[in-house]
Amino acid sequence: MSSPAPLSQEQIADTIVRCIDAKDLRKALATCQQLNREHADYAYGWYLASFLMQKVRHYPDAILAIDRALQLAGLDKYQLHKIRCHFEANDLAGAIKAAAVLKDKSFVDPLLHSQLGSLLHLLGDNANALVHYSKAIELDPGNAEHYFNRAAVQRYFGDVAGAEAGFDRAIALKPEEFEAYNGRAHLRTQTRDRNHIAQLQDVIARTRSPAGLVQLHYALAKELEDLGEHEAAFASLKQGADIKRRHMQYGVGTDLQIMAKICEVYGPGMFTGRIQGFPSPDPIFVLGMPRTGTTLVERILGSHSRVYSAGELNNFSLELIRLAGTNAGPKRPSRLDFVAATATLDFRTLGEAYVDAVRPLRDDRAHFIDKLPFNFLYAGLIHLALPKAKIINLQRHPMDTCYAVYKQLFRDAYPFSYDLDELGQYYIGYHRLMQHWNEVMPGVIHTIHYEALVAGIEEESRRLLAYCGLPWEDQCLRFHENRQASTTASALQVRQPVYSSSIGKWRRYERQLEPLRRRLEDAGIDTR
């Protein structure tokens, strides 16, 4: 009998794809190695190899494989994959360089425009993301996702009319595009004559998807609150938050243990004597609990001619994890052991690595803003690593803070925000940690009270610039004219002059928030 004919490269590739679909990555990897050995000039085989290496997070190998595929066949699809590999490897410079090859191109396939738009958005290039989402719509006008994506970016630029039209179109094309309902509700203040309450109530009655119900209830709560129907608004908000919390795996106790461990490890002795960090004066960190005015301060500072706003960066924690992980050896430490391990780092190396990592994300202005609220966890480490960096903490009335956090549906972060008791516990942990930082690093952190900022915008802004060592510029008070995209929950508010209507908003819900208020008071936090 004659031997069976050897499989063609296409047949082997089909086998790999079937293994991937069946989630049998081990067999897919072994088969792909065979394909690359036997058909070394087959570009698609190297693309599959890169895809598999990305799946198992072996990013250097993934990048080598996709470069080989690109040498053999310079397909746009392969270049998009290269951007993803660099981004997931936290090589933002590499991702930006790879994206530059494509960002001015036009494709025949609308999906390529959509995927490139999403990657450009992740890289902070929202202007070009908008261009590619628009091209996707031109090529495929019946796809709801394209309209949703473009509307989300239009919102960042303050284009309320364009965003609302886009969300409306996405909903018309795909009524289960649930996130569009919530995005639309938050674009403007709804009125008796112009709102979507009846539509939302109808869709809620017909929806069984938990994730969809969460989006819809948050949207309905926002629109009801706009109309002054506070009882119904809070009831809808709580329904949405309760559903969200039921489908999450989270325990606030772990976060509280970590904050307590940080206080224990980073005691006064860590900050005595001369701090041997990296002496770059470039970074300005704006941190605190979310929804406390961090975006407002970012826009004031970012309107200065010497300051670039780089947005919410996770680079400090990523560099910290990378360096501490290198010290930890092959065994992955517990989160508490990790906190202890960070105290033995070379903080100068950490500071320099952070500044280097951010370089592709900023321009040549003297200073840049990193506005990640969660950096309050690392305030002491930031000072040790970057002793000349400025650290600004935003504080707001604790009840206004907690209510604003509770009513905001976050995409990924802040899992403590969907249960009022957990939210209260987390706020107490934050409050104690900030007290600790101010005790062990007196005078290092500049604290701004949101209410004082709103009441005296110029006076507080002058103090802020003086703390940052910057000369006064009148344009800092015209922050609402700044056209740079803002990708935070406050993207639309910061395009308006400062207003005080959000102060004391929690009092509309004193009865519903009373257990939260008592928990804060019992911890010694003044809620008057």
C-alpha positions in Angstrom: 0.0 0.0 0.0 1.2 3.5 -0.8 1.7 5.9 2.1 -1.0 8.6 2.5 -0.1 11.9 0.9 1.5 14.4 3.2 -0.9 17.1 4.4 -0.6 20.5 2.7 0.3 23.6 4.6 -3.4 24.7 4.3 -4.6 21.4 5.8 -2.2 21.7 8.7 -3.3 25.3 9.3 -6.9 24.2 9.3 -6.1 21.6 11.9 -4.5 24.3 14.1 -7.6 26.5 13.8 -9.8 23.6 14.8 -7.6 23.0 17.8 -7.8 26.7 18.8 -11.6 26.6 18.4 -11.7 23.5 20.7 -9.4 25.4 23.2 -6.8 22.6 22.8 -3.8 25.0 22.8 -1.2 22.3 23.6 -2.1 20.4 20.4 -2.4 23.7 18.4 1.1 24.7 19.5 2.7 21.3 18.7 1.0 21.3 15.3 2.0 24.8 14.6 5.7 24.0 15.3 5.4 21.2 12.8 3.9 23.6 10.2 6.6 26.2 10.7 9.3 23.5 10.4 7.9 21.9 7.3 6.7 25.1 5.5 9.0 27.9 6.8 8.0 30.2 3.9 4.2 30.0 4.7 3.3 33.4 6.1 -0.1 32.3 7.6 1.7 29.6 9.6 3.8 32.3 11.3 0.7 34.4 11.9 -0.9 31.4 13.7 2.3 30.9 15.7 2.2 34.5 16.8 -1.5 34.2 17.6 -0.8 31.2 19.8 2.2 32.8 21.5 0.0 35.8 22.3 -2.6 33.5 23.7 -0.1 32.1 26.2 1.4 35.5 26.8 4.8 34.7 25.4 5.0 38.2 23.8 8.7 38.2 22.6 8.0 35.0 20.6 4.7 36.4 19.4 6.4 39.5 18.0 9.2 37.5 16.4 6.7 35.2 14.7 4.5 38.1 13.4 7.6 39.9 12.1 8.4 36.7 10.1 4.9 36.6 8.7 5.2 40.3 7.7 8.5 39.6 5.9 6.8 36.9 3.9 3.5 38.7 3.3 3.0 42.3 4.4 -0.8 42.0 5.1 -2.6 44.7 7.0 -4.2 42.0 9.2 -0.7 40.9 10.3 0.3 44.5 11.1 -2.8 44.9 13.2 -1.8 41.8 15.1 1.7 43.2 15.7 0.2 46.3 17.3 -1.8 44.1 19.6 1.2 42.0 20.6 3.2 45.1 21.5 0.3 46.7 23.4 -0.3 43.6 25.5 3.4 43.3 26.2 3.2 46.9 27.6 5.6 47.9 24.9 3.7 51.1 24.0 6.6 52.6 22.0 6.5 49.5 19.8 2.7 49.6 19.5 2.7 53.2 18.5 5.5 52.6 15.9 3.5 49.6 14.5 0.3 51.7 14.4 2.0 54.5 12.5 2.3 52.1 9.5 -1.4 51.8 9.2 -3.1 54.9 10.6 -3.2 56.8 7.3 -4.4 53.8 5.2 -7.8 52.9 3.8 -8.9 49.3 3.8 -11.5 47.4 1.8 -12.5 45.4 4.9 -14.5 47.6 7.4 -13.5 45.3 10.2 -9.9 46.3 9.8 -10.9 50.0 10.2 -12.9 49.1 13.3 -10.0 47.0 14.8 -7.5 49.7 14.1 -9.8 52.3 15.6 -10.0 50.3 18.8 -6.2 49.9 19.0 -5.6 53.6 18.4 -8.1 54.4 21.1 -6.2 52.2 23.5 -3.0 54.0 22.5 -4.6 57.4 23.2 -4.8 58.5 19.6 -8.5 59.2 19.7 -8.5 61.7 16.7 -7.3 58.9 14.4 -9.6 56.4 16.1 -12.5 58.6 15.1 -11.3 58.7 11.5 -11.2 54.9 11.2 -14.5 54.3 12.9 -16.0 56.7 10.4 -14.4 54.8 7.5 -15.9 51.5 9.0 -19.3 53.1 8.9 -18.9 54.2 5.3 -18.0 50.7 4.3 -20.5 48.9 6.5 -23.4 51.3 7.5 -25.6 48.5 8.9 -23.2 47.5 11.7 -24.3 48.9 15.1 -20.9 48.4 16.7 -19.2 50.9 14.4 -21.7 53.6 15.4 -21.3 52.8 19.1 -17.5 53.0 18.9 -17.5 56.3 17.1 -20.1 57.8 19.4 -18.0 56.8 22.5 -15.0 58.7 21.0 -17.2 61.7 19.9 -18.2 61.9 23.6 -14.6 62.2 24.6 -14.2 65.3 22.3 -17.4 66.9 23.7 -19.4 66.3 20.5 -22.8 65.6 22.3 -25.0 65.9 19.2 -22.8 63.5 17.2 -22.5 61.0 20.0 -26.2 61.0 20.7 -27.0 60.5 17.0 -24.5 57.6 17.0 -25.9 55.9 20.1 -29.4 56.3 18.7 -28.4 54.7 15.4 -26.6 51.8 17.2 -29.7 51.1 19.2 -32.0 51.3 16.2 -29.8 48.8 14.4 -29.3 46.5 17.4 -31.7 47.0 20.3 -29.6 44.8 22.5 -26.6 47.2 22.2 -27.2 47.9 25.9 -24.1 50.0 26.6 -25.4 52.5 24.1 -28.4 53.3 26.2 -26.3 54.1 29.2 -23.8 56.1 27.2 -26.6 58.1 25.7 -28.3 58.8 29.0 -25.1 60.4 30.3 -24.5 62.8 27.4 -26.8 65.5 28.6 -29.4 66.5 31.3 -32.6 64.8 30.3 -35.8 66.9 30.4 -39.6 66.2 30.7 -39.9 66.9 26.9 -36.8 65.0 25.8 -35.9 61.7 27.6 -35.8 58.0 27.0 -37.5 56.8 30.2 -40.4 55.0 28.6 -38.1 53.3 26.1 -35.8 52.2 28.9 -38.6 50.8 31.0 -39.9 48.9 28.0 -36.5 47.4 27.2 -35.9 46.4 30.8 -39.2 44.5 30.9 -38.1 42.5 27.9 -34.4 41.9 28.8 -33.1 38.8 30.5 -29.3 39.5 30.1 -27.8 40.4 33.5 -25.1 42.5 31.9 -27.8 44.2 29.8 -30.0 44.9 32.8 -27.1 46.5 34.6 -26.5 49.0 31.7 -30.3 49.7 31.4 -30.9 50.3 35.1 -27.9 52.7 35.4 -29.3 54.6 32.3 -32.8 54.7 33.8 -31.4 55.9 37.2 -29.5 58.7 35.5 -32.6 59.9 33.5 -34.9 59.7 36.4 -32.5 61.7 38.6 -32.3 64.4 35.9 -36.1 64.7 36.1 -36.0 64.9 39.9 -37.6 61.6 40.5 -35.2 60.6 43.2 -36.9 57.7 44.9 -37.4 55.9 41.6 -33.9 56.9 40.5 -32.2 55.3 43.5 -34.4 52.2 43.3 -33.2 51.6 39.7 -29.6 52.4 40.6 -29.7 49.8 43.4 -31.2 47.2 41.1 -28.4 47.7 38.6 -25.7 47.7 41.3 -27.1 44.6 43.0 -27.1 42.7 39.7 -23.6 43.8 38.9 -22.4 42.8 42.4 -24.0 39.3 42.2 -22.0 38.5 39.1 -18.6 39.5 40.5 -16.0 37.6 42.4 -14.6 40.2 44.9 -14.0 40.6 48.6 -13.3 44.0 50.0 -11.3 42.4 52.8 -8.4 41.7 50.6 -8.1 45.3 49.5 -8.2 46.4 53.1 -5.5 44.0 54.1 -3.3 45.3 51.3 -3.8 48.9 52.4 -3.0 48.0 56.0 0.1 46.1 54.9 1.3 49.1 52.9 1.0 51.2 56.1 3.0 48.6 58.0 5.8 48.2 55.4 6.1 51.9 54.5 6.6 53.3 57.9 8.5 56.5 58.9 11.8 54.7 58.6 11.4 54.3 54.8 11.5 58.1 54.4 14.3 59.2 56.7 17.5 60.6 55.3 18.1 61.5 51.6 15.8 59.7 49.2 17.9 58.1 46.5 15.3 58.0 43.7 15.4 59.1 40.1 15.5 62.9 40.2 13.2 63.6 37.3 10.9 66.6 37.9 8.7 65.7 34.9 5.8 63.7 36.4 2.8 65.3 38.1 0.6 62.6 39.7 -3.1 63.5 40.3 -4.7 60.8 42.5 -7.5 60.1 45.0 -10.8 58.3 45.1 -12.6 58.4 41.7 -15.3 61.1 41.1 -13.5 63.6 43.4 -12.4 66.2 40.8 -9.3 64.6 39.5 -10.3 65.3 35.9 -11.0 68.9 36.7 -7.5 69.4 38.2 -6.0 67.5 35.2 -7.7 69.9 32.8 -6.6 73.0 34.8 -3.0 71.8 34.8 -3.1 70.4 31.3 -4.1 73.9 30.0 -0.7 75.2 31.0 1.9 75.6 28.2 4.5 73.5 30.0 2.3 70.6 30.9 1.0 67.6 28.8 -1.9 65.5 30.1 -1.0 61.8 29.4 -4.3 60.6 31.0 -4.8 57.6 33.3 -1.6 55.6 33.1 -1.0 52.2 34.7 2.7 52.4 34.0 3.9 52.9 37.6 2.1 49.8 38.9 3.2 47.8 35.8 6.9 48.8 36.3 6.5 48.1 40.0 5.1 44.6 39.3 7.8 43.9 36.8 10.7 44.8 39.0 9.3 43.2 42.2 8.5 40.1 40.2 12.1 39.9 39.0 13.2 40.0 42.6 10.7 37.4 43.7 12.1 34.6 41.6 10.1 31.8 40.0 7.5 31.5 42.8 4.6 33.9 42.5 4.2 35.7 45.9 0.9 36.4 47.6 -0.4 40.0 47.3 0.7 40.7 50.9 4.1 39.2 50.3 4.4 41.3 47.1 3.8 44.5 49.2 6.7 43.5 51.5 8.9 42.7 48.5 8.4 46.1 47.0 10.3 47.7 49.9 13.5 46.0 48.8 13.5 47.5 45.3 16.0 49.8 43.9 13.7 52.8 43.8 15.9 54.8 41.5 15.6 52.0 38.9 11.8 52.0 39.4 11.6 55.8 38.8 13.8 55.7 35.7 11.9 52.7 34.3 8.6 54.5 34.8 9.7 57.7 33.1 11.2 55.7 30.2 7.9 53.8 29.8 5.8 56.9 29.6 8.1 58.7 27.1 6.2 57.4 24.0 2.9 58.7 25.5 3.9 62.3 26.0 5.2 65.2 24.0 8.3 67.4 24.6 6.7 69.7 27.2 8.5 69.9 30.5 5.9 68.1 32.6 3.3 65.4 32.1 0.2 64.5 34.2 -0.5 60.9 35.2 -4.1 61.0 36.4 -4.7 57.4 37.6 -6.8 57.7 40.8 -5.6 54.3 42.1 -2.0 55.7 42.4 -3.0 56.7 45.9 -1.9 53.2 46.9 1.6 54.0 45.7 2.0 57.6 46.9 4.9 56.6 49.2 6.6 54.5 46.5 6.2 57.3 44.0 8.0 59.7 46.3 10.8 57.1 46.9 11.2 56.4 43.2 10.7 60.0 42.0 11.4 62.5 44.8 11.0 65.5 42.6 7.7 64.4 41.2 4.6 66.3 42.3 1.7 64.4 44.0 -1.7 65.9 44.2 -4.5 64.3 46.2 -8.2 65.3 45.6 -10.6 65.2 48.5 -14.3 65.7 48.4 -17.1 65.4 51.0 -17.0 61.7 51.9 -20.8 61.2 51.3 -20.7 63.0 48.0 -17.7 60.9 47.0 -19.3 57.6 47.9 -22.6 58.5 46.2 -20.8 59.7 43.0 -18.8 56.4 42.9 -21.9 54.3 43.6 -23.9 55.8 40.8 -21.1 55.4 38.2 -21.0 52.2 36.2 -17.3 51.6 35.7 -16.1 49.3 32.8 -13.5 47.3 34.7 -12.2 49.1 37.8 -13.5 49.8 41.3 -15.2 46.5 42.1 -16.0 47.8 45.6 -18.4 50.4 44.2 -21.5 48.2 43.7 -22.3 47.6 47.4 -22.7 50.5 49.8 -21.3 48.7 52.8 -18.2 47.6 50.8 -17.9 51.1 49.4 -17.9 52.5 52.9 -15.2 50.0 54.1 -13.0 50.9 51.1 -13.4 54.6 51.6 -12.3 54.2 55.2 -9.2 52.2 54.0 -8.4 55.0 51.5 -8.9 57.7 54.2 -6.5 55.9 56.6 -3.9 55.3 54.0 -3.9 59.0 52.9 -3.6 60.0 56.6 -0.6 57.6 56.8 1.1 59.1 53.8 0.7 62.6 55.1 2.2 61.5 58.5 5.3 59.7 57.1 5.8 62.3 54.2 4.8 65.6 55.7 4.5 68.4 53.1 5.0 66.1 50.2 1.4 65.7 49.0 -0.6 68.7 47.9 -4.2 68.2 49.0 -7.0 70.0 47.1 -10.6 70.0 48.5 -13.1 69.8 45.7 -15.5 72.1 47.4 -12.8 74.8 47.9 -11.7 74.4 44.3 -15.3 75.0 43.0 -15.8 78.0 45.4 -12.5 79.6 44.6 -11.2 78.3 41.3 -8.6 81.0 40.7 -7.2 81.0 44.2 -6.9 77.2 44.4 -5.5 77.1 40.8 -2.8 79.6 41.7 -1.8 77.5 44.8 -1.8 74.4 42.6 0.5 75.9 40.0 2.8 77.3 42.7 3.1 73.9 44.3 4.1 72.5 40.8 6.7 75.3 40.4 4.8 76.7 37.4 4.2 80.3 36.6 0.6 81.5 36.4 -1.1 81.4 33.0 -4.6 82.8 32.6 -5.6 80.0 30.2 -5.6 77.5 33.1 -9.0 79.1 34.1 -10.2 78.4 30.5 -9.8 74.7 30.9 -13.2 74.1 29.4 -11.9 75.4 26.1 -9.2 72.7 26.0 -10.0 70.5 23.0 -7.9 67.5 24.0 -9.9 64.4 24.4 -10.8 63.3 27.9 -11.6 59.6 28.3 -12.9 59.7 31.9 -16.4 59.6 33.2 -16.2 63.4 33.5 -15.4 63.9 29.8 -18.4 66.1 29.2 -18.4 68.0 32.5 -14.9 69.3 32.1 -16.0 71.0 28.8 -18.2 73.4 30.9 -17.1 76.2 33.2 -16.8 75.1 36.8 -20.2 74.5 38.5 -21.3 73.7 42.1 -24.5 71.7 41.4 -22.9 68.4 42.3 -22.0 69.5 45.9 -24.3 68.0 48.5 -26.1 65.8 46.0 -26.0 62.9 48.4 -28.6 64.7 50.6 -31.3 63.8 48.2 -30.8 60.2 49.3 -30.1 60.6 53.0 -32.5 57.8 53.9 -31.0 55.3 51.5 -27.5 56.3 52.4 -27.9 56.4 56.2 -26.2 53.0 56.8 -23.2 54.2 54.8 -23.1 57.5 56.7 -23.1 55.7 60.1 -20.3 53.4 59.0 -18.1 56.4 58.0 -19.0 58.3 61.3 -18.2 55.2 63.4 -14.7 55.2 61.7 -14.2 58.8 62.8 -14.9 60.4 59.4 -16.9 63.6 59.6 -19.9 63.5 57.3 -21.6 66.8 58.3 
